[in-house]
Amino acid sequence: MTQEELGRKTHVVSTRITQIERASGAKPTLELARALDAVLGADNLLVELWPYVYRETFPDWSRAFIAHSERAVSVREYAAHVVPGLLQTKEYARAVLSVGVTLSGDEQLDERLTARMTRQERLGSPDRPELWVVLDEAVLKRPIGGRAVMRAQLERLLEAATERHTIVQVLPFDQGEHDAMGGSLTVLTLPDGSEVAYTEGAHYGQLIEDPVEVRHFAVTYDRLRAEALPPLMSLDMIRSAMEGYNRGANVPSRSERRRVAQEQLQQSGGRQLRGGRRRVHGHRSRP
């Protein structure tokens, strides 16, 4: 099949096919990878390879961190605002990834979501890492994606905590200030015993490889782990938060409550709602 024929079947110009074959120019989109798979009968091989190509669009430090993560034998992570990507449900991840100034549209969101879900596959592999996660209490309290999505996400955390290689703890608000309040922190242990650290804020990330600096962040993480609730108490807090989302599932929104109140006022002919004083036209009500 010529480049022109393949381009016509996948609805792109032939020069785009040339760029992909030569690994030059813009990287192929996930949509194009799917189209190429279908036309070439590649049995999803190109879609499976696509996350590795997509990674090349990240900054150098981000690509290095992802590469280290895929080799790590131990992952220790403190999450300040959202559930770590390795434990996110698809719906929760979509809600998290759908916000941000760098998102250009639904296609890019689909690409980011696919890449994130692909990285989770290692947790089910024979060489899965030991995973230790400390969640700030704020992670449990912010209903990202809505109550139903959040309930499912908390249920996923409870399931993950039953796995032998995973420990989940919660750092409660009443522990006060700590050294990692500025953002999230991850410490990776590599197969040779060396460690790297990664810190992340809302719009930036930093990979730390200097052994002295990494040791400082490892001590910071150990302190967070010591200050957090024990695993069993942490799971109780997660269950309590999940029950709270269950109880609040049928609570109407403020706008809905206002609408119902207005309808009740109209139906009562302008009288106050039950519990208030009734006023008769032309006469004062008794005190």
ChimeraX commands (.cxc) that place a marker at each C-alpha (Angstrom):
marker #1 position 0.00,0.00,0.00 radius 0.5
marker #1 position 1.45,3.37,-0.97 radius 0.5
marker #1 position 1.61,6.29,1.43 radius 0.5
marker #1 position -1.02,8.04,-0.64 radius 0.5
marker #1 position -3.35,5.04,-0.49 radius 0.5
marker #1 position -2.90,4.67,3.25 radius 0.5
marker #1 position -3.43,8.39,3.78 radius 0.5
marker #1 position -6.63,8.30,1.77 radius 0.5
marker #1 position -7.97,5.36,3.80 radius 0.5
marker #1 position -7.13,7.04,7.12 radius 0.5
marker #1 position -8.23,10.53,6.01 radius 0.5
marker #1 position -4.83,12.22,6.29 radius 0.5
marker #1 position -2.47,13.60,3.63 radius 0.5
marker #1 position 0.31,11.34,2.37 radius 0.5
marker #1 position 2.98,13.65,3.82 radius 0.5
marker #1 position 1.56,12.88,7.27 radius 0.5
marker #1 position 2.20,9.18,6.67 radius 0.5
marker #1 position 5.74,10.07,5.60 radius 0.5
marker #1 position 6.31,11.98,8.84 radius 0.5
marker #1 position 5.13,9.02,10.92 radius 0.5
marker #1 position 7.33,6.53,9.04 radius 0.5
marker #1 position 10.37,8.78,9.47 radius 0.5
marker #1 position 9.50,9.71,13.08 radius 0.5
marker #1 position 9.65,13.38,12.12 radius 0.5
marker #1 position 7.18,16.21,12.68 radius 0.5
marker #1 position 4.17,15.99,14.98 radius 0.5
marker #1 position 3.48,12.70,16.76 radius 0.5
marker #1 position 0.49,10.62,15.60 radius 0.5
marker #1 position -2.71,11.16,17.55 radius 0.5
marker #1 position -4.53,8.32,19.28 radius 0.5
marker #1 position -7.34,8.69,16.72 radius 0.5
marker #1 position -4.88,8.20,13.87 radius 0.5
marker #1 position -3.28,5.20,15.60 radius 0.5
marker #1 position -6.72,3.59,15.79 radius 0.5
marker #1 position -7.40,4.33,12.13 radius 0.5
marker #1 position -4.04,2.86,11.07 radius 0.5
marker #1 position -4.70,-0.24,13.17 radius 0.5
marker #1 position -8.07,-0.74,11.49 radius 0.5
marker #1 position -6.81,-0.20,7.92 radius 0.5
marker #1 position -3.67,-2.30,8.34 radius 0.5
marker #1 position -5.37,-5.04,10.36 radius 0.5
marker #1 position -2.72,-4.69,13.06 radius 0.5
marker #1 position -4.91,-6.12,15.84 radius 0.5
marker #1 position -4.53,-3.02,18.08 radius 0.5
marker #1 position -0.72,-3.25,18.06 radius 0.5
marker #1 position -0.32,0.41,17.09 radius 0.5
marker #1 position -2.79,1.54,19.75 radius 0.5
marker #1 position -0.85,-0.44,22.35 radius 0.5
marker #1 position 2.40,1.21,21.23 radius 0.5
marker #1 position 0.88,4.67,21.06 radius 0.5
marker #1 position 1.45,5.62,24.78 radius 0.5
marker #1 position 5.21,5.20,24.27 radius 0.5
marker #1 position 5.07,7.62,21.35 radius 0.5
marker #1 position 2.80,9.99,23.26 radius 0.5
marker #1 position 5.35,10.12,26.08 radius 0.5
marker #1 position 7.80,11.83,23.73 radius 0.5
marker #1 position 5.62,14.97,23.80 radius 0.5
marker #1 position 6.37,15.42,27.53 radius 0.5
marker #1 position 9.25,17.53,28.88 radius 0.5
marker #1 position 12.56,15.71,29.41 radius 0.5
marker #1 position 12.16,15.55,33.20 radius 0.5
marker #1 position 8.64,14.14,32.88 radius 0.5
marker #1 position 9.74,11.44,30.44 radius 0.5
marker #1 position 12.58,10.50,32.78 radius 0.5
marker #1 position 10.18,10.22,35.72 radius 0.5
marker #1 position 7.80,7.99,33.75 radius 0.5
marker #1 position 10.72,5.78,32.69 radius 0.5
marker #1 position 11.87,5.47,36.31 radius 0.5
marker #1 position 8.30,4.68,37.42 radius 0.5
marker #1 position 8.07,1.79,34.99 radius 0.5
marker #1 position 11.21,0.23,36.51 radius 0.5
marker #1 position 10.65,1.09,40.16 radius 0.5
marker #1 position 10.39,-1.73,42.70 radius 0.5
marker #1 position 8.86,0.62,45.27 radius 0.5
marker #1 position 6.63,3.68,44.88 radius 0.5
marker #1 position 6.02,5.91,47.91 radius 0.5
marker #1 position 3.62,8.74,47.18 radius 0.5
marker #1 position 2.03,11.59,49.12 radius 0.5
marker #1 position -1.02,13.08,47.38 radius 0.5
marker #1 position -2.10,16.54,48.49 radius 0.5
marker #1 position -5.13,17.19,46.27 radius 0.5
marker #1 position -6.19,14.20,44.14 radius 0.5
marker #1 position -5.95,10.42,44.22 radius 0.5
marker #1 position -2.65,9.29,42.65 radius 0.5
marker #1 position -2.92,8.37,38.97 radius 0.5
marker #1 position -2.05,4.70,39.61 radius 0.5
marker #1 position -5.21,4.29,41.71 radius 0.5
marker #1 position -7.66,6.49,39.79 radius 0.5
marker #1 position -10.82,5.11,38.26 radius 0.5
marker #1 position -11.37,6.01,34.62 radius 0.5
marker #1 position -14.23,8.41,35.44 radius 0.5
marker #1 position -12.26,10.13,38.19 radius 0.5
marker #1 position -9.21,10.41,35.93 radius 0.5
marker #1 position -11.33,11.94,33.18 radius 0.5
marker #1 position -12.62,14.59,35.59 radius 0.5
marker #1 position -9.09,15.38,36.80 radius 0.5
marker #1 position -7.61,15.54,33.31 radius 0.5
marker #1 position -10.47,17.61,31.88 radius 0.5
marker #1 position -9.31,20.74,33.73 radius 0.5
marker #1 position -6.17,22.69,32.99 radius 0.5
marker #1 position -4.96,25.46,30.71 radius 0.5
marker #1 position -3.04,23.06,28.46 radius 0.5
marker #1 position -6.05,20.96,27.42 radius 0.5
marker #1 position -6.94,21.67,23.79 radius 0.5
marker #1 position -10.02,19.51,23.30 radius 0.5
marker #1 position -11.73,16.13,23.60 radius 0.5
marker #1 position -9.15,14.33,21.46 radius 0.5
marker #1 position -6.28,15.41,23.70 radius 0.5
marker #1 position -8.33,14.46,26.78 radius 0.5
marker #1 position -8.88,10.99,25.30 radius 0.5
marker #1 position -5.15,10.67,24.67 radius 0.5
marker #1 position -4.21,11.68,28.21 radius 0.5
marker #1 position -6.80,9.33,29.67 radius 0.5
marker #1 position -5.54,6.39,27.61 radius 0.5
marker #1 position -1.94,7.08,28.65 radius 0.5
marker #1 position -2.90,7.21,32.33 radius 0.5
marker #1 position -4.94,4.02,32.25 radius 0.5
marker #1 position -2.12,2.25,30.40 radius 0.5
marker #1 position 0.36,3.11,33.16 radius 0.5
marker #1 position -1.94,1.40,35.68 radius 0.5
marker #1 position -1.50,-1.95,33.94 radius 0.5
marker #1 position 1.80,-2.52,35.71 radius 0.5
marker #1 position -0.04,-2.91,39.03 radius 0.5
marker #1 position -1.46,-6.16,37.67 radius 0.5
marker #1 position 1.83,-7.49,36.30 radius 0.5
marker #1 position 4.20,-9.99,38.01 radius 0.5
marker #1 position 6.84,-7.26,38.51 radius 0.5
marker #1 position 4.41,-4.85,40.16 radius 0.5
marker #1 position 6.01,-2.41,42.61 radius 0.5
marker #1 position 5.34,-2.07,46.31 radius 0.5
marker #1 position 2.95,0.90,46.52 radius 0.5
marker #1 position 2.62,3.03,49.65 radius 0.5
marker #1 position 0.23,5.98,49.36 radius 0.5
marker #1 position -0.43,8.73,51.91 radius 0.5
marker #1 position -3.52,10.78,51.09 radius 0.5
marker #1 position -4.18,14.19,52.54 radius 0.5
marker #1 position -7.68,14.33,54.03 radius 0.5
marker #1 position -8.51,16.97,51.40 radius 0.5
marker #1 position -8.34,14.21,48.77 radius 0.5
marker #1 position -11.34,12.53,50.40 radius 0.5
marker #1 position -13.37,15.71,50.89 radius 0.5
marker #1 position -13.29,17.20,47.37 radius 0.5
marker #1 position -16.05,15.55,45.23 radius 0.5
marker #1 position -14.17,15.49,41.95 radius 0.5
marker #1 position -16.44,14.40,39.10 radius 0.5
marker #1 position -19.52,14.53,41.33 radius 0.5
marker #1 position -20.73,12.36,44.19 radius 0.5
marker #1 position -21.23,9.17,42.20 radius 0.5
marker #1 position -17.75,9.33,40.66 radius 0.5
marker #1 position -16.24,10.08,44.06 radius 0.5
marker #1 position -18.02,7.16,45.73 radius 0.5
marker #1 position -16.68,4.79,43.09 radius 0.5
marker #1 position -13.20,6.26,43.50 radius 0.5
marker #1 position -13.21,5.77,47.27 radius 0.5
marker #1 position -14.43,2.22,46.76 radius 0.5
marker #1 position -11.46,1.67,44.44 radius 0.5
marker #1 position -9.13,2.88,47.21 radius 0.5
marker #1 position -10.65,0.38,49.64 radius 0.5
marker #1 position -10.19,-2.42,47.11 radius 0.5
marker #1 position -6.59,-1.41,46.44 radius 0.5
marker #1 position -5.82,-1.41,50.16 radius 0.5
marker #1 position -6.72,-5.11,50.39 radius 0.5
marker #1 position -3.98,-6.01,47.92 radius 0.5
marker #1 position -0.77,-7.35,49.42 radius 0.5
marker #1 position 1.51,-4.89,47.60 radius 0.5
marker #1 position -0.49,-1.75,48.46 radius 0.5
marker #1 position -0.81,0.31,51.65 radius 0.5
marker #1 position -3.06,3.36,51.91 radius 0.5
marker #1 position -2.93,5.90,54.74 radius 0.5
marker #1 position -4.73,9.19,55.36 radius 0.5
marker #1 position -3.07,12.30,56.80 radius 0.5
marker #1 position -5.86,14.10,58.73 radius 0.5
marker #1 position -6.27,17.87,58.88 radius 0.5
marker #1 position -5.71,17.98,62.62 radius 0.5
marker #1 position -2.08,16.97,62.19 radius 0.5
marker #1 position -1.49,20.58,61.17 radius 0.5
marker #1 position 1.38,21.86,59.04 radius 0.5
marker #1 position 4.01,19.62,57.45 radius 0.5
marker #1 position 7.00,19.81,55.10 radius 0.5
marker #1 position 5.13,18.75,51.93 radius 0.5
marker #1 position 2.23,21.23,52.05 radius 0.5
marker #1 position 3.32,22.87,48.78 radius 0.5
marker #1 position 2.35,19.92,46.60 radius 0.5
marker #1 position 2.60,16.18,46.04 radius 0.5
marker #1 position 5.70,14.03,46.54 radius 0.5
marker #1 position 6.82,10.70,45.11 radius 0.5
marker #1 position 9.91,8.68,46.04 radius 0.5
marker #1 position 10.89,5.79,43.75 radius 0.5
marker #1 position 13.25,2.95,44.60 radius 0.5
marker #1 position 14.90,1.49,41.49 radius 0.5
marker #1 position 16.08,-2.13,40.98 radius 0.5
marker #1 position 19.68,-1.27,41.87 radius 0.5
marker #1 position 18.60,0.21,45.20 radius 0.5
marker #1 position 19.06,3.85,44.17 radius 0.5
marker #1 position 16.26,6.37,44.66 radius 0.5
marker #1 position 14.81,9.37,42.82 radius 0.5
marker #1 position 12.19,11.85,43.98 radius 0.5
marker #1 position 9.55,13.83,42.15 radius 0.5
marker #1 position 7.64,16.86,43.42 radius 0.5
marker #1 position 4.60,18.31,41.67 radius 0.5
marker #1 position 2.40,21.38,41.97 radius 0.5
marker #1 position -0.61,22.50,39.95 radius 0.5
marker #1 position 1.34,23.48,36.83 radius 0.5
marker #1 position 4.85,22.16,37.29 radius 0.5
marker #1 position 6.91,19.14,38.28 radius 0.5
marker #1 position 10.53,18.53,39.23 radius 0.5
marker #1 position 12.61,15.35,39.12 radius 0.5
marker #1 position 15.31,15.13,41.79 radius 0.5
marker #1 position 18.16,12.68,41.25 radius 0.5
marker #1 position 20.93,14.08,43.46 radius 0.5
marker #1 position 21.37,11.49,46.28 radius 0.5
marker #1 position 21.63,14.09,49.03 radius 0.5
marker #1 position 18.45,15.90,47.94 radius 0.5
marker #1 position 16.61,12.62,47.38 radius 0.5
marker #1 position 17.49,11.53,50.91 radius 0.5
marker #1 position 15.97,14.77,52.24 radius 0.5
marker #1 position 12.68,14.07,50.42 radius 0.5
marker #1 position 12.72,10.43,51.55 radius 0.5
marker #1 position 12.95,11.59,55.19 radius 0.5
marker #1 position 10.10,14.05,54.54 radius 0.5
marker #1 position 7.98,11.20,53.22 radius 0.5
marker #1 position 8.81,8.99,56.21 radius 0.5
marker #1 position 7.64,11.77,58.54 radius 0.5
marker #1 position 4.35,12.07,56.65 radius 0.5
marker #1 position 3.88,8.33,56.87 radius 0.5
marker #1 position 4.51,8.43,60.63 radius 0.5
marker #1 position 2.07,11.33,61.16 radius 0.5
marker #1 position -0.69,9.72,59.08 radius 0.5
marker #1 position -3.36,7.47,60.57 radius 0.5
marker #1 position -2.52,3.74,60.73 radius 0.5
marker #1 position -3.81,1.76,57.72 radius 0.5
marker #1 position -6.89,0.33,59.47 radius 0.5
marker #1 position -7.94,3.72,60.85 radius 0.5
marker #1 position -7.28,5.24,57.44 radius 0.5
marker #1 position -9.62,2.76,55.78 radius 0.5
marker #1 position -12.29,3.64,58.35 radius 0.5
marker #1 position -11.94,7.31,57.40 radius 0.5
marker #1 position -12.24,6.43,53.70 radius 0.5
marker #1 position -15.38,4.38,54.42 radius 0.5
marker #1 position -16.84,7.25,56.43 radius 0.5
marker #1 position -16.19,9.66,53.57 radius 0.5
marker #1 position -17.80,7.24,51.12 radius 0.5
marker #1 position -20.88,6.93,53.34 radius 0.5
marker #1 position -21.07,10.71,53.43 radius 0.5
marker #1 position -21.27,10.81,49.64 radius 0.5
marker #1 position -23.95,8.11,49.79 radius 0.5
marker #1 position -26.04,10.15,52.26 radius 0.5
marker #1 position -25.63,13.29,50.19 radius 0.5
marker #1 position -26.47,11.63,46.90 radius 0.5
marker #1 position -30.16,12.61,47.06 radius 0.5
marker #1 position -29.75,16.06,48.59 radius 0.5
marker #1 position -31.07,18.63,46.07 radius 0.5
marker #1 position -28.81,21.44,44.94 radius 0.5
marker #1 position -29.21,25.01,46.22 radius 0.5
marker #1 position -30.85,26.10,42.96 radius 0.5
marker #1 position -33.25,23.16,43.13 radius 0.5
marker #1 position -34.18,24.00,46.73 radius 0.5
marker #1 position -34.78,27.63,45.74 radius 0.5
marker #1 position -37.02,26.56,42.85 radius 0.5
marker #1 position -39.11,24.29,45.09 radius 0.5
marker #1 position -39.46,27.06,47.69 radius 0.5
marker #1 position -40.69,29.51,45.06 radius 0.5
marker #1 position -43.25,27.00,43.80 radius 0.5
marker #1 position -44.50,26.43,47.35 radius 0.5
marker #1 position -44.89,30.17,47.88 radius 0.5
marker #1 position -46.85,30.50,44.66 radius 0.5
marker #1 position -49.11,27.56,45.53 radius 0.5
marker #1 position -49.82,29.00,48.98 radius 0.5
marker #1 position -50.98,32.31,47.49 radius 0.5
marker #1 position -48.03,34.28,48.80 radius 0.5
marker #1 position -48.30,33.03,52.39 radius 0.5
marker #1 position -45.12,32.25,54.24 radius 0.5
marker #1 position -43.86,28.66,54.34 radius 0.5
marker #1 position -45.03,26.44,57.17 radius 0.5
marker #1 position -43.35,27.46,60.40 radius 0.5
marker #1 position -43.65,31.20,59.73 radius 0.5
marker #1 position -46.43,33.55,60.84 radius 0.5
marker #1 position -49.51,33.70,58.65 radius 0.5
marker #1 position -50.56,37.23,57.60 radius 0.5
marker #1 position -54.20,37.91,56.63 radius 0.5
marker #1 position -54.80,40.72,54.11 radius 0.5
marker #1 position -55.97,43.92,55.83 radius 0.5
marker #1 position -55.29,42.72,59.38 radius 0.5
marker #1 position -52.22,42.38,61.50 radius 0.5
marker #1 position -51.35,38.94,62.70 radius 0.5
marker #1 position -51.30,38.38,66.44 radius 0.5
marker #1 position -47.87,38.49,68.05 radius 0.5
marker link #1:1,2 radius 0.2
marker link #1:2,3 radius 0.2
marker link #1:3,4 radius 0.2
marker link #1:4,5 radius 0.2
marker link #1:5,6 radius 0.2
marker link #1:6,7 radius 0.2
marker link #1:7,8 radius 0.2
marker link #1:8,9 radius 0.2
marker link #1:9,10 radius 0.2
marker link #1:10,11 radius 0.2
marker link #1:11,12 radius 0.2
marker link #1:12,13 radius 0.2
marker link #1:13,14 radius 0.2
marker link #1:14,15 radius 0.2
marker link #1:15,16 radius 0.2
marker link #1:16,17 radius 0.2
marker link #1:17,18 radius 0.2
marker link #1:18,19 radius 0.2
marker link #1:19,20 radius 0.2
marker link #1:20,21 radius 0.2
marker link #1:21,22 radius 0.2
marker link #1:22,23 radius 0.2
marker link #1:23,24 radius 0.2
marker link #1:24,25 radius 0.2
marker link #1:25,26 radius 0.2
marker link #1:26,27 radius 0.2
marker link #1:27,28 radius 0.2
marker link #1:28,29 radius 0.2
marker link #1:29,30 radius 0.2
marker link #1:30,31 radius 0.2
marker link #1:31,32 radius 0.2
marker link #1:32,33 radius 0.2
marker link #1:33,34 radius 0.2
marker link #1:34,35 radius 0.2
marker link #1:35,36 radius 0.2
marker link #1:36,37 radius 0.2
marker link #1:37,38 radius 0.2
marker link #1:38,39 radius 0.2
marker link #1:39,40 radius 0.2
marker link #1:40,41 radius 0.2
marker link #1:41,42 radius 0.2
marker link #1:42,43 radius 0.2
marker link #1:43,44 radius 0.2
marker link #1:44,45 radius 0.2
marker link #1:45,46 radius 0.2
marker link #1:46,47 radius 0.2
marker link #1:47,48 radius 0.2
marker link #1:48,49 radius 0.2
marker link #1:49,50 radius 0.2
marker link #1:50,51 radius 0.2
marker link #1:51,52 radius 0.2
marker link #1:52,53 radius 0.2
marker link #1:53,54 radius 0.2
marker link #1:54,55 radius 0.2
marker link #1:55,56 radius 0.2
marker link #1:56,57 radius 0.2
marker link #1:57,58 radius 0.2
marker link #1:58,59 radius 0.2
marker link #1:59,60 radius 0.2
marker link #1:60,61 radius 0.2
marker link #1:61,62 radius 0.2
marker link #1:62,63 radius 0.2
marker link #1:63,64 radius 0.2
marker link #1:64,65 radius 0.2
marker link #1:65,66 radius 0.2
marker link #1:66,67 radius 0.2
marker link #1:67,68 radius 0.2
marker link #1:68,69 radius 0.2
marker link #1:69,70 radius 0.2
marker link #1:70,71 radius 0.2
marker link #1:71,72 radius 0.2
marker link #1:72,73 radius 0.2
marker link #1:73,74 radius 0.2
marker link #1:74,75 radius 0.2
marker link #1:75,76 radius 0.2
marker link #1:76,77 radius 0.2
marker link #1:77,78 radius 0.2
marker link #1:78,79 radius 0.2
marker link #1:79,80 radius 0.2
marker link #1:80,81 radius 0.2
marker link #1:81,82 radius 0.2
marker link #1:82,83 radius 0.2
marker link #1:83,84 radius 0.2
marker link #1:84,85 radius 0.2
marker link #1:85,86 radius 0.2
marker link #1:86,87 radius 0.2
marker link #1:87,88 radius 0.2
marker link #1:88,89 radius 0.2
marker link #1:89,90 radius 0.2
marker link #1:90,91 radius 0.2
marker link #1:91,92 radius 0.2
marker link #1:92,93 radius 0.2
marker link #1:93,94 radius 0.2
marker link #1:94,95 radius 0.2
marker link #1:95,96 radius 0.2
marker link #1:96,97 radius 0.2
marker link #1:97,98 radius 0.2
marker link #1:98,99 radius 0.2
marker link #1:99,100 radius 0.2
marker link #1:100,101 radius 0.2
marker link #1:101,102 radius 0.2
marker link #1:102,103 radius 0.2
marker link #1:103,104 radius 0.2
marker link #1:104,105 radius 0.2
marker link #1:105,106 radius 0.2
marker link #1:106,107 radius 0.2
marker link #1:107,108 radius 0.2
marker link #1:108,109 radius 0.2
marker link #1:109,110 radius 0.2
marker link #1:110,111 radius 0.2
marker link #1:111,112 radius 0.2
marker link #1:112,113 radius 0.2
marker link #1:113,114 radius 0.2
marker link #1:114,115 radius 0.2
marker link #1:115,116 radius 0.2
marker link #1:116,117 radius 0.2
marker link #1:117,118 radius 0.2
marker link #1:118,119 radius 0.2
marker link #1:119,120 radius 0.2
marker link #1:120,121 radius 0.2
marker link #1:121,122 radius 0.2
marker link #1:122,123 radius 0.2
marker link #1:123,124 radius 0.2
marker link #1:124,125 radius 0.2
marker link #1:125,126 radius 0.2
marker link #1:126,127 radius 0.2
marker link #1:127,128 radius 0.2
marker link #1:128,129 radius 0.2
marker link #1:129,130 radius 0.2
marker link #1:130,131 radius 0.2
marker link #1:131,132 radius 0.2
marker link #1:132,133 radius 0.2
marker link #1:133,134 radius 0.2
marker link #1:134,135 radius 0.2
marker link #1:135,136 radius 0.2
marker link #1:136,137 radius 0.2
marker link #1:137,138 radius 0.2
marker link #1:138,139 radius 0.2
marker link #1:139,140 radius 0.2
marker link #1:140,141 radius 0.2
marker link #1:141,142 radius 0.2
marker link #1:142,143 radius 0.2
marker link #1:143,144 radius 0.2
marker link #1:144,145 radius 0.2
marker link #1:145,146 radius 0.2
marker link #1:146,147 radius 0.2
marker link #1:147,148 radius 0.2
marker link #1:148,149 radius 0.2
marker link #1:149,150 radius 0.2
marker link #1:150,151 radius 0.2
marker link #1:151,152 radius 0.2
marker link #1:152,153 radius 0.2
marker link #1:153,154 radius 0.2
marker link #1:154,155 radius 0.2
marker link #1:155,156 radius 0.2
marker link #1:156,157 radius 0.2
marker link #1:157,158 radius 0.2
marker link #1:158,159 radius 0.2
marker link #1:159,160 radius 0.2
marker link #1:160,161 radius 0.2
marker link #1:161,162 radius 0.2
marker link #1:162,163 radius 0.2
marker link #1:163,164 radius 0.2
marker link #1:164,165 radius 0.2
marker link #1:165,166 radius 0.2
marker link #1:166,167 radius 0.2
marker link #1:167,168 radius 0.2
marker link #1:168,169 radius 0.2
marker link #1:169,170 radius 0.2
marker link #1:170,171 radius 0.2
marker link #1:171,172 radius 0.2
marker link #1:172,173 radius 0.2
marker link #1:173,174 radius 0.2
marker link #1:174,175 radius 0.2
marker link #1:175,176 radius 0.2
marker link #1:176,177 radius 0.2
marker link #1:177,178 radius 0.2
marker link #1:178,179 radius 0.2
marker link #1:179,180 radius 0.2
marker link #1:180,181 radius 0.2
marker link #1:181,182 radius 0.2
marker link #1:182,183 radius 0.2
marker link #1:183,184 radius 0.2
marker link #1:184,185 radius 0.2
marker link #1:185,186 radius 0.2
marker link #1:186,187 radius 0.2
marker link #1:187,188 radius 0.2
marker link #1:188,189 radius 0.2
marker link #1:189,190 radius 0.2
marker link #1:190,191 radius 0.2
marker link #1:191,192 radius 0.2
marker link #1:192,193 radius 0.2
marker link #1:193,194 radius 0.2
marker link #1:194,195 radius 0.2
marker link #1:195,196 radius 0.2
marker link #1:196,197 radius 0.2
marker link #1:197,198 radius 0.2
marker link #1:198,199 radius 0.2
marker link #1:199,200 radius 0.2
marker link #1:200,201 radius 0.2
marker link #1:201,202 radius 0.2
marker link #1:202,203 radius 0.2
marker link #1:203,204 radius 0.2
marker link #1:204,205 radius 0.2
marker link #1:205,206 radius 0.2
marker link #1:206,207 radius 0.2
marker link #1:207,208 radius 0.2
marker link #1:208,209 radius 0.2
marker link #1:209,210 radius 0.2
marker link #1:210,211 radius 0.2
marker link #1:211,212 radius 0.2
marker link #1:212,213 radius 0.2
marker link #1:213,214 radius 0.2
marker link #1:214,215 radius 0.2
marker link #1:215,216 radius 0.2
marker link #1:216,217 radius 0.2
marker link #1:217,218 radius 0.2
marker link #1:218,219 radius 0.2
marker link #1:219,220 radius 0.2
marker link #1:220,221 radius 0.2
marker link #1:221,222 radius 0.2
marker link #1:222,223 radius 0.2
marker link #1:223,224 radius 0.2
marker link #1:224,225 radius 0.2
marker link #1:225,226 radius 0.2
marker link #1:226,227 radius 0.2
marker link #1:227,228 radius 0.2
marker link #1:228,229 radius 0.2
marker link #1:229,230 radius 0.2
marker link #1:230,231 radius 0.2
marker link #1:231,232 radius 0.2
marker link #1:232,233 radius 0.2
marker link #1:233,234 radius 0.2
marker link #1:234,235 radius 0.2
marker link #1:235,236 radius 0.2
marker link #1:236,237 radius 0.2
marker link #1:237,238 radius 0.2
marker link #1:238,239 radius 0.2
marker link #1:239,240 radius 0.2
marker link #1:240,241 radius 0.2
marker link #1:241,242 radius 0.2
marker link #1:242,243 radius 0.2
marker link #1:243,244 radius 0.2
marker link #1:244,245 radius 0.2
marker link #1:245,246 radius 0.2
marker link #1:246,247 radius 0.2
marker link #1:247,248 radius 0.2
marker link #1:248,249 radius 0.2
marker link #1:249,250 radius 0.2
marker link #1:250,251 radius 0.2
marker link #1:251,252 radius 0.2
marker link #1:252,253 radius 0.2
marker link #1:253,254 radius 0.2
marker link #1:254,255 radius 0.2
marker link #1:255,256 radius 0.2
marker link #1:256,257 radius 0.2
marker link #1:257,258 radius 0.2
marker link #1:258,259 radius 0.2
marker link #1:259,260 radius 0.2
marker link #1:260,261 radius 0.2
marker link #1:261,262 radius 0.2
marker link #1:262,263 radius 0.2
marker link #1:263,264 radius 0.2
marker link #1:264,265 radius 0.2
marker link #1:265,266 radius 0.2
marker link #1:266,267 radius 0.2
marker link #1:267,268 radius 0.2
marker link #1:268,269 radius 0.2
marker link #1:269,270 radius 0.2
marker link #1:270,271 radius 0.2
marker link #1:271,272 radius 0.2
marker link #1:272,273 radius 0.2
marker link #1:273,274 radius 0.2
marker link #1:274,275 radius 0.2
marker link #1:275,276 radius 0.2
marker link #1:276,277 radius 0.2
marker link #1:277,278 radius 0.2
marker link #1:278,279 radius 0.2
marker link #1:279,280 radius 0.2
marker link #1:280,281 radius 0.2
marker link #1:281,282 radius 0.2
marker link #1:282,283 radius 0.2
marker link #1:283,284 radius 0.2
marker link #1:284,285 radius 0.2
marker link #1:285,286 radius 0.2
marker link #1:286,287 radius 0.2
view
